[in-house]
Amino acid sequence: MVTSTYAIAIGSNRPGRHGGPVAEVQAAIAALDGVRAVAPIIASAPLGPSIRRYANAVLLLDSALSPPDLLALLKSIERGFGRRRGRRWGSRVIDLDIILWSEGSWHSPGLCVPHVAFRERSFVLGPLRHLVPRWRDPVTGRTIRQLHQLVDRARARD
């Protein structure tokens, strides 16, 4: 059985059955088998129309599942936490995204790995840098550390 490593981003900005956003992130981490490492949970500003701050974390997950099968599992966990499909970037109990995959890139309907927006998201790159600073983005060839520095520089100019 071939095992791959995935970087999974987790976010919550709405209380759920486990408690507030931090408790929801912790419960989502506990719901996953194969967790190898977890970055500290951080707070971040919302994207889009939501006004609630997010609790965010990134973890490394070892799994024999293919990217589509892992995505199906993550969506199942989201539904189990009470996530409903709705407005893009709206408040949510839990959000689980595949960010990177140790096998490189994956493209299929409904799934693109690496995640299309991770290079611009400090709330993903910061925690990810704590776990795998030298992991390379298979598209740009840049390390996570380099990508995080680029985002920090761009934010400093704003």
N, C-alpha and C positions, 0 to 999 in steps of 0.2 A: 504494500500500500504506500503510495507516494504522498508525502505530507508537504504542503506548502505553508508559507507564512503570509498572513494578511495583516495589513494595518487597517483597523476599524476606528472610525470617528464616532463618538457618541455625544449627543446633545439633548438637553431638556430645558424648557423654560415654562413649564406648567406643572403644577402639582398633579399627582396621580394617586393610585391606590397604595403606593409605597411611601408617599410623603411628598416633600418639595422636590425641586429639580435635582439637587445633589443626591437625594435618596433614590430618585428614579434612575440616575446614571449608575449609582452603585448597584442597584437591583439588576439593571441590564448587564452589567459586567458579570454579576453572579449567575445570570441565566445562560451564559456562554460557556461551552466546554472547550478546552484547549487553550485557555488564556495563558500566555507566556509572560507578559509584562504589561503593566498599566502605568501610564503617566499620571501625575497628579491632576485632580480635577481643578479646572480654572473657571473663572467667571468671564463672560464676554458680552459685548453689546450685541443687540439683535441686528439681523439683516432684514431689510424690507420693512413692511408695515407693523410688525410686532413691536410692542413697547417693553416687553418683559426681557430681562437679562437672561442669558443662558448659562447653564452649568455644562462644561465641555470636558471631554477626556478623549484620549486615544489609547488603544491597546493593540498589542500584537497577539494574534491568534494563530495557532498551528492547527491545520485542518486538512483532511483528505478530500474535502468537498471541492467541486469545481466552482469557479466564480458564480455562475448562474444558480447552482444549488445553494451556495452560501447566501446569496442575495435572497433566495426564497426563504431560508431559515431566518434571516434578519427581519424580513417583512412579517413573518409569522410572529416573531417576538414583539415587533412593534404593535401588531394587532392585539396580541395578548396583553399589552400594557395599556390598551385603549386608544391607540393612535387611529385617527380617522383621516381619510384623504380629504384634503380641502385646499384652502388658499395657500399658494406657494409662499413660503417664508412666514407663514402664520405661526401662532404659538402651537406647541406640541408637547405631549407628555414625553415622548422619546423619539429620537431620530438616530438610526444606525446606518452608516455609509461605509462601503468598501473604498478605501483610499488608495492603497497600493497592494500589490501581489508579488510575491518573491519570484514568480515565473515570468514577470514582465507585464505586457499589455494584454487586454482582453476587450474585444468589441463585439457586441451583439445587440439586437433590439432591446432597449430598456436597460442596458448595462455597459458602462465604459470604465475600464480600469487602466491607468490611474483615473481617479475621480476628476472630472473635467475642470472643477473650480478649486482644487486643493492648493494650487500654487499661489493663489491670491488670499488665502485665509490664514491669518496669523493664529487664530484660535485652533487650527489644526496643525500648522507647521511648528508652533512653539512646543506643544506637548510631544509631537512626533520627534522633534529634535532631541528631546530628552531620552528617547528610546533608541533611535537609530539615526544618529547625525550623519553617518556616512552612506546610508542607503541612497541609491541613485534613482532619480526619476527616469524611467525607461524612455520617456519622450524627449526630454531636454538634455539628459545626461548630467544634470546638476545634482549635487547632494542635497539632502534635506537641510543641512546647515546653510548651504549657499542660498537655497530658495527662501529660507526664513530671513536671512540677512537682506535679501532683495525686498521682501515685504516690509520689513522694519524700516528700510531706507525710504521706501515709497510712502509709508505712513508719516515719517518724519517731515517729508516735504509738503504734506497736505496741510 
